[in-house]
């Protein structure tokens, strides 16, 4: 269906009203395909293909993927210098971790869209939970804060605050984190200037587990 629409679009003059209709048709096909893919991912999650990865490199890859969209919305991307002296090595599936952080980043850009721009900030550094070392990637945006009752449900399947949302994106992200023996958290920034998501994964050779 999409292929046929793209062929028709290519032969229709750019200024013709039918061209815009075909563009919208293709966009809707893409949206439906993405929705179907999310339902399949939620219903049949793939186990992570884990290997040693550098979280700072994953974060850098996500920044490069989201910069163009952020720029179109007037959003500045900032990467803070890595904290600590040690390489942020974890055991993970690079594609799944990229998918997780990219979804968080795109949500952040969308939260700031139409509000005169904003700042999307990435930081990577070591942290501890009790005596267990792990590394965290924090992605913050300067968009509106999230009401407390929604914060408690934000990772629940099918919960969404978007008119066209499925409520599966963040739920899938949280599941990916758990499959990596880590966790995903969210909070409003203390000064009320935005929202911060944090992905925490065990340092190589450690196991954070599911107890938080």
C-alpha positions as CSV (number, residue, x, y, z in Angstrom):
1,X,0.0,0.0,0.0
2,X,2.8,2.4,0.9
3,X,4.7,1.5,-2.2
4,X,1.8,2.3,-4.4
5,X,1.2,5.6,-2.7
6,X,4.8,6.6,-3.1
7,X,4.7,5.7,-6.8
8,X,1.6,7.9,-7.3
9,X,3.2,10.7,-5.3
10,X,6.3,10.7,-7.6
11,X,4.2,11.2,-10.7
12,X,1.9,13.9,-9.3
13,X,3.1,17.5,-9.7
14,X,4.5,18.9,-6.5
15,X,2.0,21.8,-6.5
16,X,-1.1,19.6,-7.1
17,X,-3.5,19.3,-4.2
18,X,-3.4,15.5,-4.6
19,X,0.3,15.6,-3.7
20,X,-0.5,16.8,-0.2
21,X,-3.2,14.1,0.2
22,X,-0.7,11.4,-0.8
23,X,1.9,12.7,1.6
24,X,-0.7,12.5,4.4
25,X,-1.7,9.1,3.3
26,X,1.9,7.9,3.5
27,X,2.4,9.4,6.9
28,X,-0.7,7.7,8.2
29,X,0.6,4.3,6.8
30,X,3.9,4.9,8.6
31,X,2.0,5.7,11.9
32,X,-0.1,2.6,11.7
33,X,2.9,0.4,10.9
34,X,4.7,1.9,14.0
35,X,1.6,1.2,16.1
36,X,1.4,-2.4,14.9
37,X,5.1,-2.9,15.6
38,X,4.7,-1.7,19.1
39,X,1.8,-4.0,19.8
40,X,3.9,-6.9,18.5
41,X,6.9,-5.9,20.5
42,X,4.8,-5.7,23.6
43,X,3.1,-9.0,23.0
44,X,6.2,-10.9,22.0
45,X,9.3,-9.2,23.5
46,X,12.6,-10.3,22.1
47,X,15.3,-11.3,24.7
48,X,18.2,-8.9,24.6
49,X,21.4,-10.0,22.7
50,X,23.7,-8.9,25.5
51,X,27.3,-8.0,25.0
52,X,29.8,-5.5,26.6
53,X,28.7,-2.0,25.6
54,X,29.7,1.5,26.4
55,X,26.7,3.6,27.6
56,X,28.4,6.8,26.6
57,X,28.6,5.6,23.0
58,X,25.0,4.5,23.0
59,X,24.0,8.0,24.3
60,X,26.1,9.7,21.7
61,X,24.4,7.6,19.0
62,X,21.0,8.6,20.2
63,X,22.0,12.3,20.2
64,X,23.0,12.1,16.6
65,X,19.7,10.4,15.7
66,X,17.5,13.0,17.4
67,X,19.4,16.2,16.6
68,X,17.7,16.9,13.3
69,X,14.2,16.5,14.7
70,X,15.2,18.6,17.8
71,X,16.5,21.3,15.6
72,X,13.3,21.6,13.6
73,X,11.4,22.1,16.9
74,X,13.9,24.7,18.2
75,X,15.2,22.3,20.8
76,X,18.9,22.4,21.7
77,X,20.7,19.1,22.5
78,X,23.4,19.2,25.2
79,X,25.7,16.4,26.2
80,X,27.4,16.9,29.5
81,X,30.9,15.6,30.0
82,X,31.0,12.0,31.3
83,X,31.2,11.8,35.1
84,X,33.8,9.7,36.7
85,X,37.0,8.1,35.4
86,X,35.8,4.7,34.5
87,X,34.4,3.6,31.2
88,X,30.6,3.2,31.6
89,X,30.7,-0.4,30.6
90,X,27.5,-2.5,31.0
91,X,26.2,-5.8,29.5
92,X,23.4,-5.0,27.1
93,X,21.8,-5.2,23.7
94,X,23.0,-2.1,21.8
95,X,20.0,-1.9,19.5
96,X,17.4,-2.3,22.3
97,X,19.2,0.3,24.5
98,X,19.4,2.7,21.5
99,X,15.6,2.1,21.0
100,X,14.9,2.8,24.6
101,X,16.9,6.0,24.9
102,X,15.7,7.3,21.5
103,X,12.1,6.9,22.5
104,X,12.8,8.9,25.7
105,X,14.6,11.6,23.7
106,X,11.8,11.9,21.1
107,X,9.2,12.1,23.8
108,X,11.3,14.9,25.4
109,X,11.5,16.8,22.1
110,X,7.7,16.4,21.6
111,X,7.0,17.7,25.1
112,X,8.9,20.9,24.2
113,X,7.5,21.2,20.7
114,X,5.3,24.3,20.2
115,X,6.6,25.9,23.4
116,X,9.2,28.0,21.9
117,X,12.0,25.4,22.1
118,X,13.9,24.1,25.0
119,X,16.9,22.0,26.0
120,X,17.4,18.2,25.9
121,X,20.3,17.2,28.1
122,X,22.1,13.9,28.2
123,X,24.5,12.8,30.9
124,X,26.2,9.5,31.8
125,X,27.9,8.7,35.0
126,X,28.5,6.1,37.7
127,X,26.1,5.8,40.6
128,X,25.5,3.4,43.5
129,X,22.4,1.8,45.0
130,X,23.5,0.6,48.4
131,X,26.8,-1.3,47.8
132,X,26.0,-2.1,44.1
133,X,27.7,0.0,41.4
134,X,25.9,0.8,38.2
135,X,25.9,3.4,35.4
136,X,23.1,5.7,34.6
137,X,22.1,7.7,31.5
138,X,19.9,10.7,32.4
139,X,17.9,12.4,29.7
140,X,16.2,15.6,30.9
141,X,14.0,18.1,29.0
142,X,12.7,21.6,29.9
143,X,9.1,20.9,28.9
144,X,6.1,20.9,31.2
145,X,6.3,18.8,34.4
146,X,4.2,15.7,34.8
147,X,1.4,15.6,37.4
148,X,2.2,13.3,40.3
149,X,-0.7,11.0,39.7
150,X,0.5,10.5,36.1
151,X,4.1,9.9,37.2
152,X,2.9,6.9,39.1
153,X,1.3,5.3,36.0
154,X,3.6,6.5,33.3
155,X,5.2,3.1,32.6
156,X,1.9,1.2,32.8
157,X,0.8,-0.5,29.5
158,X,-1.7,1.6,27.5
159,X,-1.5,4.6,29.8
160,X,-0.9,7.7,27.7
161,X,-1.4,11.5,27.9
162,X,-1.1,11.9,24.1
163,X,-4.2,12.1,21.9
164,X,-2.8,9.8,19.3
165,X,-0.6,7.7,21.7
166,X,-0.8,3.9,22.2
167,X,0.6,4.0,25.8
168,X,3.1,1.3,24.9
169,X,6.3,3.2,24.2
170,X,7.4,3.8,27.8
171,X,6.0,0.5,28.9
172,X,8.3,-1.2,26.3
173,X,11.2,0.9,27.5
174,X,10.7,-0.1,31.1
175,X,10.5,-3.8,30.1
176,X,13.8,-3.5,28.1
177,X,15.5,-2.0,31.2
178,X,14.2,-4.8,33.4
179,X,15.4,-7.4,30.8
180,X,18.8,-5.9,31.3
181,X,18.6,-6.3,35.1
182,X,18.3,-2.5,35.5
183,X,15.4,-0.1,35.7
184,X,14.0,3.1,34.2
185,X,12.8,5.9,36.4
186,X,11.2,9.4,35.9
187,X,11.0,12.5,38.1
188,X,10.1,16.1,37.8
189,X,13.2,18.3,38.3
190,X,13.3,19.8,41.8
191,X,13.1,23.4,40.5
192,X,10.1,22.6,38.3
193,X,12.0,23.3,35.1
194,X,11.3,20.0,33.4
195,X,11.4,16.2,33.6
196,X,14.2,13.7,33.9
197,X,14.3,10.1,32.8
198,X,17.1,7.8,34.1
199,X,18.2,4.5,32.8
200,X,20.3,2.6,35.4
201,X,22.1,-0.6,34.4
202,X,24.6,-2.7,36.5
203,X,28.2,-2.1,35.9
204,X,29.9,-4.9,34.1
205,X,30.1,-7.9,36.4
206,X,27.4,-6.6,38.7
207,X,23.7,-7.4,39.1
208,X,21.3,-4.7,40.1
209,X,18.3,-7.2,40.0
210,X,14.7,-6.2,40.3
211,X,14.7,-5.1,43.9
212,X,14.8,-1.3,43.9
